[in-house]
């Protein structure tokens, strides 16, 4: 995505009017002076300036080794930017915005691995409202916030007034006065939508029964690491047409890659989401019944549990229905020889995926799990600070 700021600031004892531009796919951030004949890189030997425009109108300004927060109005900033306040579903974002998040997550991962300590969210707080249990999503969001210098408040449903019937609009308006973002893991998509409607701070969908956008973004990050250009890979989904399948469909539309889903009758993805994506997609989004047909030439194979949270009563029935959709070595043999396997975890070994495949060399589920933290850093930075 692209942000443009026209501002005045003092550098090297001069007052300079320049345009700050963050360009797609380019880690170099350039200061384009209003004089078109002059250009320099912010990261130069002369000086370094970083501008972070937050939702509360503060800018972080670093000149050489001096850093301070000043009101944006003092810098005479004029903003020309279109950005999303919340992350509720992938359909709310453009390809450019989603690509910027993926690029930023890759940079943050590289910097973390090199030992760089991030402090972009120092002094910021998030509240995590979880009505569903979680291991990876909770820990990766908490680790992401802590590694960015921020703080985390975690509340389960039974620990908040939500469990006692407090209106969502009241919860949203109160918590927004305490923290800088809400991370919500719940059942109904209507819950995150209502919270977002009344919240003055960003609301992030950490999972609902309809969408799992943060997970898919970290999965896409993993696919890019393994395969490169998304538009040139065939991605296959095998199993239940659940929230993950819905978000994969929206990702396929957004990025223009071919997606094939194999689901048993009665367990299709959301029909509205599927139809909308198929009508506008650059490449085919196909729903099949035969997993073997779906797997032909697959570059990336996705599976998930057959009974999601809240479907425990259906578990025995689903075991019988989904057995032909188990990802085992025989089914995987129909994919490309260098295909990679994704699983968002937790895995029910020898149900939706065999032990042999999960522990095999083609499975990148644990890289996928690590990438959740790096992607969550990029999401939090974007929504709280207002830019990638």
N, C-alpha and C positions, 0 to 999 in steps of 0.2 A: 504494500500500500504506500501511498505518498502523503506526506505531511508538509505543509509549507507555512512558515512563519516569517512575517516581515517585522523586524525589530531593530532597535538600536541598543548598542551596548558599548562598554569601554574596553578596549584591548590595546595593549602597548601604547597607552596614553592617547589613543585616537578614538574618536567616536565613529563607528562604522555601521552603515546601514546595509544589511545583507539579507539574502533569502536562504533559509535553512531548508534543505530538501533531503528526505530519506528516500532513496530510490529502490525500486524492486530489485531483489537479487544482488544487491551490491552493498557490501559491508562498509565501504568507504562513504562517509557522510561529508558532503561538500558544502562549503559556504560560497554561494554564488553572489558576488558583490553586484550591486545595482549598476556599477560600471562594467559592461559586458566584456571588457578587455582584461579584467582582473579576476583571477580565480585561485583559490588555495584550498588545501585539505585542512579540515579542523584538526586532525591528528598530525600536526607538523612539529618541527623542532622549535618553532617560534612560540606558539601558544596552543592551548587545547581548550575548547569550549564545548560543554555539553548542555543542551537545553532539554528539560523534561517538563512538559506542560501537564499538570495534573488537573483533576476534576475540581479542585478547590482553588485554582487560579494561582498556584505557586510554581515558580521555575527554579530548577536547580542549576546554578551557574558555577562552572569550574574554570578558573583562569590560572594556568600553571598549577600550583599546588594549593591555591586558595579556593575554598568552596563555601557557598552560602545560599540560603533560600531567600528569595525576595518575591514580593507580590508581582504578578505578571504585568500589572498596569504600570509599574515602575520601568519596565523594559519596553513599553510602548508596543506591545505585541498585538498584531492583528491576525486572527486565526482564520484560515480557509481550509477547513477539514471536515470530512464526513466520516464518522466513526460510530460503532455500535456501543451502546451503554451496557448491554447485557449479553451473555452467551447462553441462550436457551436451546437453540437448534442450529445446525449448520446452514439451513436454508436462509437464515437471517444475514449471512455474510457472503460477500462476493469472492470470486476466485482470487482476486488480488489480495484481499484482506487475509484469507486463509493461507495463501502462500507466504505472506509476510510473517504470520505466526509460525509456520513451519521453518522458515529461514531463520527467524530469531531464536527458536528453540534449538536449532542446530548450532548456532553461535554460542548460546548459553551453555550447551553441553560441552562444546570444545573448550570454552573458557574455564568451566568447572574442572574438567579433566586436567587442565594445565595448572591448576592450583589457584586460579583467580577467585577471590572472594567478592561476591556481588553484594551491593548494599542499596540497590535501587528502591527497595521498599522499606528502608529504615524508617522507623516511626509510624509505619502503617500496621493496621490490624484487620484480620478477617474473622468472621464468625462462621463456623461450619455447623449447619443444621442437618442432621442425618436421621431420617426415619428408617433407613435400611442399614443393616450392618455392612462394614467394609474393612478390608485390610489395605489393599494396594491404593485405592483412591484416597482414602483418608491419610495414610502415611505419606503418599507422594505429594499431596497438597500441603500437608504440614511441613514436610521437609523442604518443599519448594519455597514456602513463605519464610521459613527460618533461614534458609540459605541466601535469601534475598534481603535479609536484615529485618524482616517483619515479625509480627507476633500472631498467635493463633488462639482463638477461643472455640472449643468444641462443645457442642450440645446435642445430645440425642433427644428424640421426641419426648421421652419420659422425664427428661431433665428440664424441659421448657414448658411454657404454658400452652404450646400447641397441643400437647397431649391432654390438656384439660379443656380444650375447646376455645381457646382465645382466637379471635378472628385473625386471619392471615394479614389483613391490611394493618391491623394494630401492631403485630409483630414486626412487619416490614418497616413501618414508620419509626418505631422505637429503636430497633437495632441499627438502623441507618444513622442514628445520631451517635452511636457508640463506635462503629467500625467503618472500614473503608470498602468492604465488599462482603457479600453473603455467598457461601458455597453450599448448595442445597442438594441433598440426595434423598429422593422421596418416591412415592408411587405415581401420583397423577401429574401429568404435564400441566394441568390447570393450577397446581400449587405453585410451581416456579413462575408461571405466567402472572398469577395474582401478586405474588411477592414482588416481581419486577415492576408491575404496574404502580405499586405504592412505594417502592423503595427509592430513596434518593441516592443510593450507591449501587454499584453493579451487582447483579445476581448471576451466579454461574451455576448451570445445570450440571451437577456431578453424577447424575443418573436419574431418569424417570422411566416408567414403563414404556414410554413412547420413543425417547431419544437418549443417546449416550454420546454427545458430541465431543467431550474432552477425550474419551477413550479412542474414538475414531481418529482424532487429530494425532494422538501419539502413535496409533497404528500406521497412519500415513507417513509419519516421520520415519518409522521403522522400514516401511516399504521403500521409501526414497533412499535410505541408507543401503539397502540390500540390492535394489533394482534400478535406481536412478529415476528417469523420466516417468512420471505416473501415466501419461497418455499412451505409453508404449507397452504397458503390462496388462495382462488379463488377470483380473482378480475374481476369485470365486468364493461364494459363501455357501457353506453346507450345513443344513440343520434347520433350526427354528427361525421363523421370520419375526424375530423379536426386536427390541429397541436397537440392538447392534446392527441388525439387518437394515432397519429403517435409516439409521445414520449413515451406513455404507451407501445406501441408495442416493442419499442427498450428497454425499461426497463424490460419487461417480458423476452426478450431474454437474456439480460445481467444478470439478477438475477435468471432466471430459475423458475419463478412462472407461473401457468396457467392463461391465460387471455382470456376472452370471450367478444367479441364486438357485439352489436346489432345496426345495422345502416340500414336505409331505402335504397332501391335500388337507385343508383345514388349519394349517399352520403358516399361512402366508404372511408376508409383511403387510403393514398398513396399506390398504388399497388406494387411499387418497394420496399418500406419499409416493407410492409406486407409479401411479398413473401420471401425476404431475411431473415426475422426473423423466419418465419415458417419453412424454410428449415434447420435451425440450432438450433432451440429452444429445450431445454431439456424437456419442458412440452408444451402441446397444446396451440396454439394461434389460436382461432377460431372466424370466422366472421359469424354471423347469421343475419336473418331478423326479427325473432320473439323475442321481448323483454321478453316475459314471459318464453320462453325456455332458454334464456340467463341467466335469474335471478335465475334459480334453484340452490339452495345451495350456493348462493353468500355470501362471507364473507365481501367483500368491494364493494360498488356500487358507480360508478362515473357518474356524469352528468355535462354538460356544456350548455351554451346558444346555441340556435338553429341557430342564425344568428350572426356570429362573426363580428369584426370590418372590414369594407370594403364590407360587404354583406347586408347592410341596404336595398338595392333595392330588395333583395330577401326575406325580412322578412315576408311579407304577404303569399307568396307561401310556405315558410318553416313552418309557423304556421300550415298549413293544413297537410303537409307531415309528420311532426314530432309529431302530436298530440297523436298517439298511443304509443309514446315513453316517454310520460310524467311520471316522477317518482312520483307516488302518493301512498297512503297507500295500495291500491289493488295490485299494481305491487310489492311494497316492501315486501308484505306478502309472495312472492315466494322465497325470499332470506332466508338465515339462520336467526334464531330468534335473534341472537346477531350481525347481520350484521351492519356495520357502513356505513354512507353515506358521500361522499366527493363532494364538489362543489368548484371550484377554485374562484368563485365570479368575477364580480357581478352576482347575481341571478335575473332572471326575474320570480318573484313569480307567481305561477299558470300558467306558461308556461312549461318550462322543468322540474320544480319541484314545488310541491304544498307548500303553506305556512305551512301546517300541518307537512309535512315531513322535511322541512328546519328548522323549529323551534322545531322539535321533539328531543327526547333523543338520537336517533341513529345518528343524524347528527353531524359531528365534523368539519364543514366547518370553524369555527372560530379558532379552534386549528390549523387547516390546514393553515389558513391565518397567524397566529402568527409564525408558523414554517418557513415561507418564510424568515423572518429576520435572524433567526439562521442559516438556510442553506446558505443564502447569505454571512454571516460572514465566514463560512467554505470555500465557493468558492473563495471569495476575498483573504482570507489568503493563500489558496493553490496556486492560480495563481500569486499573487503579491509577496509573500514571498518565494514561491517555495517548500513548504512542508505543510503537514497537521499535 
